Amino acid sequence: MSEGLNRERWERIVAEPFVPANISGTTTLHVSAEYRVAAALEYIAGQLGEINMKLSKLVGKENTR
């Protein structure tokens, strides 16, 4: 997958509300659990990135470490 497509996918994931039951193409509970954890972690990382960018604007770059 190209970098542009990855970025578009990432932006779409972060922009939408997280849906933990959104599992497609998985067949076993073990795979489903792994997929759900990975999807949740990606969503959390995206949200934290958004929060970080917004806080950086409020605090100012000179005050960040």
Buried (B, 14 or more C-beta within 10 A) or exposed (E): EEEEEEEEEBEEBBEEEBEEEEBEEEEEEEEEEEBBEEBEEBBEEBEEEEEEEEEEEEEEEEEEE
